[in-house]
């Protein structure tokens, strides 16, 4: 799998602890999580089960809601 930005969700078990991460190499990152090489939250709470991943969802979201890529700051400040 080529390096490509991905958002992923891990779970400790069904309806368990969840973790959301972003990586450019999902296979490498999952190997790190499952071998407890990703120090911190996922190691402490044993969150290793990949339950969701999505690639390029951000571009689709922008294209759907803001196809002209307008700067939305003005809308927030109004």
C-alpha positions as CSV (number, residue, x, y, z in Angstrom):
1,X,0.0,0.0,0.0
2,X,1.5,3.4,-1.0
3,X,1.8,6.1,1.6
4,X,-1.4,8.0,1.7
5,X,-3.0,10.1,4.5
6,X,-5.6,8.1,6.4
7,X,-7.8,8.6,9.5
8,X,-8.2,5.5,11.5
9,X,-10.1,4.4,14.6
10,X,-8.9,1.7,17.0
11,X,-10.9,0.0,19.7
12,X,-9.9,-2.1,22.7
13,X,-12.9,-4.4,22.2
14,X,-16.5,-4.1,21.1
15,X,-18.0,-0.9,22.7
16,X,-14.6,-0.4,24.4
17,X,-12.1,2.4,24.6
18,X,-11.6,4.2,21.3
19,X,-8.7,6.0,19.8
20,X,-8.6,8.2,16.6
21,X,-5.4,8.7,14.7
22,X,-4.0,10.0,11.5
23,X,-1.1,8.5,9.5
24,X,0.5,8.4,6.1
25,X,1.3,4.7,6.3
26,X,-1.6,2.7,7.9
27,X,0.2,-0.7,7.7
28,X,3.3,0.6,9.5
29,X,1.3,2.5,12.1
30,X,-0.9,-0.6,12.8
31,X,2.3,-2.7,13.3
32,X,3.5,-0.1,15.8
33,X,0.2,-0.1,17.7
34,X,-0.1,-3.9,17.8
35,X,3.5,-4.3,19.0
36,X,3.1,-1.6,21.7
37,X,5.7,0.6,20.0
38,X,3.2,3.6,19.9
39,X,3.8,4.9,23.4
40,X,1.0,6.5,25.3
41,X,-2.7,6.0,25.2
42,X,-3.1,3.0,22.9
43,X,-0.3,1.2,24.8
44,X,-1.8,2.0,28.2
45,X,-5.3,1.0,27.4
46,X,-4.5,-1.9,25.0
47,X,-6.3,-0.2,22.1
48,X,-5.1,-2.3,19.1
49,X,-8.2,-3.4,17.1
50,X,-8.6,-1.5,13.8
51,X,-12.3,-0.9,13.4
52,X,-12.4,1.9,10.8
53,X,-10.0,3.7,8.4
54,X,-10.7,6.2,5.7
55,X,-8.4,7.7,3.0
56,X,-9.0,11.1,1.4
57,X,-12.2,11.7,3.3
58,X,-11.3,15.3,4.0
59,X,-11.1,16.2,0.3
60,X,-14.5,14.6,-0.4
61,X,-16.0,16.5,2.6
62,X,-14.7,19.9,1.3
63,X,-15.7,19.2,-2.2
64,X,-19.3,18.3,-1.1
65,X,-19.8,21.2,1.3
66,X,-17.5,23.9,-0.2
67,X,-16.8,23.0,-3.9
68,X,-15.4,26.5,-4.6
69,X,-13.0,26.2,-1.7
70,X,-14.2,29.6,-0.3
71,X,-12.4,31.0,2.8
72,X,-15.1,30.4,5.5
73,X,-13.6,32.7,8.1
74,X,-15.8,35.6,7.0
75,X,-18.9,33.4,7.5
76,X,-17.8,32.6,11.1
77,X,-17.1,36.3,11.9
78,X,-20.5,37.6,10.7
